[in-house]
Amino acid sequence: MDAKITLSFDQAIIERAKKYAEAQNMSLSRMMELILDKITTKQYDSLEDFPISDWVNTIAEGKAEYKTAQKTRKKMKDEYYTRKK
């Protein structure tokens, strides 16, 4: 059963991801589902342990960077609304 989720990404990333998904004959939703399925079906202690496949690297620019610093809820909320402007 499908369920809906709302996520926020940088607009440029969304556009690149949509183009990539279309080239693969799949929706962006299904592509994200595939990525999340791969991440959650194996045991990884952190994102740094997750092997980034070549096809993910093709839609990214530069080296993958993981931001794991803890942020307060207020800080995340402020950043979210700042990006929306």
Secondary structure, 3 states (H helix, E strand, C coil): CCCCCCCCCCHHHHHHHHHHHHHCCCCHHHHHHHHHHHHHCCCCCCHHHCCCCHHHHCCCCCCCCCCCCCCCHHHHHHHHHHHHC
